[in-house]
Amino acid sequence: MDIEREKVLNALARIPNLNATYEVIVSGIGRESTAKAMMQLPPHDVCILIGFAAVVGKTTHLPDYLQLGKPIEITNASLYGYEGGLFENGAPILAEPKLGLPCLASLTSDKFVRTTDLAEKTVVNMEDYTFMYLKKPQDFIVRIISDFLPHETEIDFFEEVKAIDFLEGVMAVDVIMKATNT
């Protein structure tokens, strides 16, 4: 989404002496958009999927490191079906953590799911599984917590995320890029 792009660019602009050169590409929303974007990427050393994520749980029950605006790394992704089960070909894909961020499991769905029976601290989105399936070993996913599921009241997503800053997540990326470049 364009709002995610703006937040990444804003964070990059505030980091003095970046450890790498970054190009921010908007992939769009959904598995198909992500796949198309990844197949059309320019040559690169590392590809990072960064964006918002909904986490299952109530803020009052979640630890401080899983509150609104906090960055996390996705190291386990599965494909969630319309009927509430994993697709047969959606077996979990695991990746080694690259950052010093909390690591969570992510369920990718073709539709926004109403979460009633998912484990607390599970990320729900529409892209992570596709990225994990197509990525190279050095690539990784950083998500910034944007909301909590199930929503207890209707929210205006774009209003909810206005105040969220991507700086902490982008700084974690830039630190690992320094280690990669040395």
C-alpha positions as CSV (number, residue, x, y, z in Angstrom):
1,M,0.0,0.0,0.0
2,D,1.1,3.5,-0.6
3,I,0.8,4.4,3.1
4,E,3.3,1.7,3.9
5,R,5.7,3.0,1.3
6,E,5.4,6.5,2.7
7,K,6.1,5.3,6.2
8,V,9.2,3.3,5.1
9,L,10.6,6.3,3.1
10,N,9.9,8.6,6.1
11,A,11.8,6.2,8.4
12,L,14.7,5.9,5.9
13,A,15.0,9.7,5.6
14,R,15.5,9.9,9.4
15,I,18.3,7.4,9.7
16,P,21.7,9.1,9.2
17,N,24.4,7.1,7.4
18,L,22.3,4.2,6.1
19,N,24.1,0.9,5.8
20,A,22.6,0.0,2.4
21,T,20.9,1.5,-0.6
22,Y,17.1,0.9,-0.5
23,E,14.5,0.8,-3.2
24,V,10.9,0.8,-2.0
25,I,8.4,-1.0,-4.3
26,V,4.7,-1.3,-3.6
27,S,3.5,-4.8,-4.3
28,G,-0.2,-4.2,-3.7
29,I,-2.5,-6.2,-1.6
30,G,-3.0,-9.9,-1.8
31,R,-1.2,-13.1,-2.9
32,E,-1.4,-12.5,-6.6
33,S,-0.1,-8.9,-6.4
34,T,2.8,-10.0,-4.2
35,A,3.7,-12.8,-6.7
36,K,3.6,-10.5,-9.7
37,A,5.7,-7.8,-7.9
38,M,8.3,-10.4,-6.9
39,M,8.6,-11.7,-10.4
40,Q,9.3,-8.2,-11.7
41,L,11.8,-7.0,-9.1
42,P,15.0,-5.4,-10.4
43,P,18.3,-7.1,-9.5
44,H,18.9,-6.9,-5.7
45,D,20.9,-8.5,-2.9
46,V,18.1,-8.7,-0.3
47,C,14.3,-8.4,-0.6
48,I,12.4,-7.4,2.5
49,L,8.6,-7.5,2.7
50,I,7.6,-4.8,5.2
51,G,4.1,-3.6,6.1
52,F,1.3,-3.6,8.5
53,A,0.0,-6.7,10.3
54,A,-3.0,-7.6,12.3
55,V,-2.3,-9.7,15.4
56,V,-4.8,-12.0,17.1
57,G,-5.4,-10.9,20.7
58,K,-6.4,-8.1,22.9
59,T,-3.9,-5.4,23.7
60,T,-4.5,-5.9,27.4
61,H,-3.4,-9.6,27.1
62,L,-0.4,-9.1,24.8
63,P,3.1,-8.2,26.0
64,D,4.6,-4.8,25.4
65,Y,6.6,-6.0,22.5
66,L,3.4,-6.8,20.6
67,Q,1.6,-3.5,21.0
68,L,0.4,-1.1,18.3
69,G,3.3,0.0,16.0
70,K,5.8,-2.6,17.3
71,P,7.9,-4.4,14.6
72,I,8.0,-8.2,14.4
73,E,9.6,-10.7,12.1
74,I,7.6,-13.4,10.4
75,T,9.5,-16.8,10.5
76,N,6.6,-19.2,10.0
77,A,3.8,-18.7,7.3
78,S,0.8,-20.9,6.4
79,L,-2.0,-20.5,3.9
80,Y,-5.4,-20.2,5.5
81,G,-8.4,-21.5,3.6
82,Y,-11.9,-20.1,3.2
83,E,-13.4,-22.8,5.5
84,G,-11.0,-22.0,8.3
85,G,-8.4,-24.7,7.7
86,L,-4.9,-24.9,6.1
87,F,-4.8,-25.7,2.5
88,E,-3.1,-29.0,1.8
89,N,-0.5,-27.3,-0.2
90,G,-0.3,-24.5,2.4
91,A,1.9,-26.4,4.8
92,P,3.9,-24.1,7.0
93,I,7.0,-22.5,5.5
94,L,9.7,-21.8,8.1
95,A,12.6,-19.3,7.9
96,E,15.5,-18.6,10.2
97,P,15.2,-15.3,12.1
98,K,17.4,-12.6,10.7
99,L,16.7,-9.7,13.1
100,G,16.6,-9.2,16.8
101,L,12.8,-8.7,16.7
102,P,10.1,-10.9,18.2
103,C,9.2,-13.7,15.7
104,L,5.6,-14.7,15.0
105,A,3.7,-17.1,12.8
106,S,1.6,-15.7,10.0
107,L,-1.6,-17.0,8.3
108,T,-2.2,-15.7,4.8
109,S,-5.8,-15.7,3.6
110,D,-7.5,-14.8,0.3
111,K,-10.1,-12.9,2.3
112,F,-10.1,-11.0,5.5
113,V,-10.9,-13.6,8.1
114,R,-13.1,-13.2,11.2
115,T,-10.8,-14.6,13.8
116,T,-12.5,-16.6,16.4
117,D,-10.4,-19.7,16.9
118,L,-6.9,-18.6,16.0
119,A,-4.1,-18.7,18.5
120,E,-3.3,-15.4,20.3
121,K,-0.1,-13.8,18.8
122,T,-0.9,-15.1,15.3
123,V,-0.5,-12.6,12.5
124,V,-3.2,-12.5,9.9
125,N,-2.5,-11.0,6.4
126,M,-2.8,-11.6,2.7
127,E,0.8,-11.8,1.5
128,D,3.3,-13.5,3.8
129,Y,2.9,-17.0,2.5
130,T,3.4,-16.0,-1.1
131,F,6.5,-14.1,-0.2
132,M,7.9,-16.9,1.9
133,Y,7.3,-19.3,-1.0
134,L,9.0,-17.2,-3.6
135,K,11.8,-15.5,-1.5
136,K,15.5,-16.3,-1.5
137,P,17.2,-17.6,1.7
138,Q,18.5,-14.1,2.6
139,D,15.1,-12.4,2.3
140,F,12.8,-11.8,5.2
141,I,9.6,-10.2,6.4
142,V,9.1,-7.4,8.9
143,R,5.6,-6.5,10.0
144,I,4.5,-3.5,12.0
145,I,1.5,-4.2,14.3
146,S,-1.5,-2.2,13.0
147,D,-4.5,-3.7,14.7
148,F,-5.8,-6.6,16.8
149,L,-8.2,-9.3,15.9
150,P,-11.0,-9.9,16.3
151,H,-12.0,-6.3,16.1
152,E,-14.3,-5.5,19.0
153,T,-15.7,-2.5,17.2
154,E,-15.6,-1.5,13.5
155,I,-12.4,0.5,12.7
156,D,-11.3,2.8,10.0
157,F,-8.0,1.2,9.2
158,F,-6.4,4.2,7.6
159,E,-7.2,6.4,10.6
160,E,-5.9,3.7,13.0
161,V,-2.5,3.5,11.3
162,K,-1.9,7.3,10.7
163,A,0.2,7.6,13.9
164,I,2.2,4.4,13.5
165,D,5.9,5.0,12.8
166,F,8.0,2.4,10.9
167,L,11.3,3.8,12.3
168,E,12.0,1.0,14.8
169,G,11.4,-1.7,12.2
170,V,13.4,0.0,9.4
171,M,16.3,0.6,11.9
172,A,16.3,-3.2,12.7
173,V,16.6,-3.8,8.9
174,D,19.4,-1.3,8.5
175,V,21.4,-2.9,11.4
176,I,21.2,-6.3,9.7
177,M,22.2,-4.8,6.4
178,K,25.4,-3.4,8.0
179,A,26.2,-6.9,9.2
180,T,25.5,-8.3,5.7
181,N,27.7,-5.7,4.0
182,T,30.7,-6.2,6.2
